[in-house]
Amino acid sequence: MSSNNESEKVIVLKGKTLKTISIVLRLIMSLAITFVVNGLLIYYDIIYYTRFVYKWPLFNSYILSGAAIFIVCFFFGSRIKNIGSFFTAIYRFNIKYIMRSINIEVFAVNVISLLVAGGVYFTSLEISYRNYTAAWSWAIPTYILVFHFLTRKKIKYIKEITSGVQEISKGNLDFQVAEKGNDEFRILAKNINRMSVELKNKIEDERRAEKTKNELITNVSHDLKTPLTTIIGYLTLVKDKKYDSEKHMDDYIERAYSKSLRLKKLIEDLFEYTKISNGVIKVNKTKVNLVELMEQLLGEMSILAKQNNLSFEKNFSSNEIYVDVDSDLMARTFENILSNSIKYSYKELNSKIKVSISEDRGHVTISIENQGDTIPTEILPLLFERFYRVDESRNSKISGSGLGLAIAKSIVELHDGTISAESEANRVKITVVL
């Protein structure tokens, strides 16, 4: 059904159109009154049948009385004012009450068809001198024609809905059935369109999930194989004693150990991401002071920042900004974002990583901004995809699993928050809203 806010349709009648409709309406009303009144006069024998001219059967008392009643009603109807308002009121009543239900519409159409057919039946009966066969032969086709005329738009709309369903069944999920009227057919068309959209979204989600699964398998295989191959290579050199000195052997072992730590970190990140994205991890929310949490993280990561010629610049709107979060998961989120900022910041400029926290209208905004290569706008949403690397090379000298920001996004979404990225003029900014 249409919304309660949907404005009512109002017909504005002016000039010749109003005059024509007024005449037609008076004509119909006069005919109806004539049939009823004249029929009652004849039924109660108030008027007796008299043929005034033998050669002209229609020139009789019944016809003349009917003509007199019609003339009086028609010319009296010309004095009725505001006929346009009356017609508009009928239209509104039809839209508001009758056209909202198929059952009422069918009932109304049947009543109108029967009334018209009844009028034709009694008229034919009078003209044909009580010939019932002739009267029925006129009344039945009249009922069918009137019924068809009044229901032709609905039948046409049913055919449109049927054609639309057939089109959708062929796989054209972009096809939309026109939503017309205010009755159950409109609801049916609306539900068909909604079903088509939801079906399309589910198919696209399934395709996206299948593609993501294949990419995940490929990326995991590559990221696990690369350090593992290196570890095996260095250990093989040590095992086969293919080194020149003890120093070379220690170097091979050190490299193998470093790669094994990277492999361990990758496996841990992958395991954690899988648990978070599958909803295995439970969120234990408590009231946490985000400023205090961020101060602690910045203190822990300040050494790593100094090693990369970087420093933190803090801008907190208050010393106490509380929000209901899981402190451990949120600490992991900010740690991943800060680590990412340190990795991709310009090291030679002694640049600063700006960290700000502000509260406004019940929402807390945390932003972390660093100086680095500008990231194209179309690539920014991909930063939070698993295994995505801006450098487009999985063999980059910058270490990392490619899961840090994906884990951060999953944790933020578990807290019903949002995370986004923006970049311009050699600056990259990650914003979290809780």
Steps between C-alpha positions, in 0.01 A plus 500: 500500500608859453662683790292713733720789392409455137302802386145449380435538132252782430341569163468870419222558249475828308329654199363278225609179674289584807202592282520177299531282810209684661276434199599131481446455873157667485411283203594178685319607817190604306487166318538309826221699669279460193538118500424477872207745517339392175540135598323563832216688326449212259538232769230652722271567199510875551550531126313276263639393167350697213624502141427838348603418143454142389782509243751631756528251790742725691247787501318379813421615852796318659756659270346844525488489881862386505599782263320753718675374814837509322449858374401622846797327666748614237404865504463502878850355519634805315427701814723285717814691597848380583461193278880491463543472878243221506686312227833549683342370822386186315854455362654537848256252650581255221877533556485499879258215560414300189834491314695379805359145495458257212194345666321835530600596145359176356182542705455862383563405136244218523239730654551765231494241221183344639328839533584595141402156371176518704415836346559359151296191588191694611530745209523213250210330671280808450608562143459134393152458654613268784730291283722350774734330256579828326539677836753242626685504167563871556561491877765223508734654236452838671611353836808342336594818315458725804693257723781479244509877458528560875764229558711544185773701678531243779520215251766688307695559824478131590651421159780752568576332835499157334737620226725655765520174696584312179775753420647466850483119477719521188778649712441872442509599868530870410143500363248690715123450484308829484322574830151634425184562698444464874370143532648154547643495145728791593614310809562192281708703252695663785577160658610359163739793453635459853545127446687568174737747670566270796559203269744705294685612813525142629637376168755783494596426861551134418717587200697749708545245779621238251744747346622609844548139605710427193706815554549408865627154413738646240629774731540273802683242290736768367561674833563172681712351226739797462646507857480122527706456181757746635520320835548163330766652274711640787461185712599284204820704463578444869407130482723440196776710664511733200642796684851644514518577869314484828401861446325411172322213673377730778382745235302225321343390828416858593327555165309173529391600851386844380295345221349247740386787726339669201331171410377466860362856492321434172339182632392676820350791305319265266367296790384814683335647190315173437369490857388864493335486156317177588372641829689250717647773721258641756499875561521582871411867515589717798518877550852591388683832496626510142748778574668289768500196271655698214765655730605151606526379140697804388743447786553137400551587132713811551821292484399352162412850378840640608678214322330622180575871564136568584311650794140530616302824519195473730181706487232389746189712561488378860705292741206272561292371210310187597336249265369144535750276319705184543829650614717212373342493154501880469867512607576251222313722254698814581825300517443372146419849368804655673728222373371556149562877532857440620575257216380729222616839636790692345799407719748757371285806584477442877126541451234476768203265527200703616263325741176676596192402702183709524142452620191651342129419545553159651760390244875473551732561203857368499729599213861400429681693226848447357716642223537254213429439134158624390260210444256534206137548604380185324751290696416635847209255570732209409735582790268310731483190280698201623845453347475824304832685464524853357841424348328238277790262563488219752879496502527854641785580736237634743407199710143423597223247460260734322240416766554784749241744368260217412513387864453860615190537277347176630552607862352846440195347330456265799461819705243642251750765394644612167853527365608695192808637327582819313815616329622818335817708471728219622294436810300192598232516769312209660182597689305283745156608627349323803 
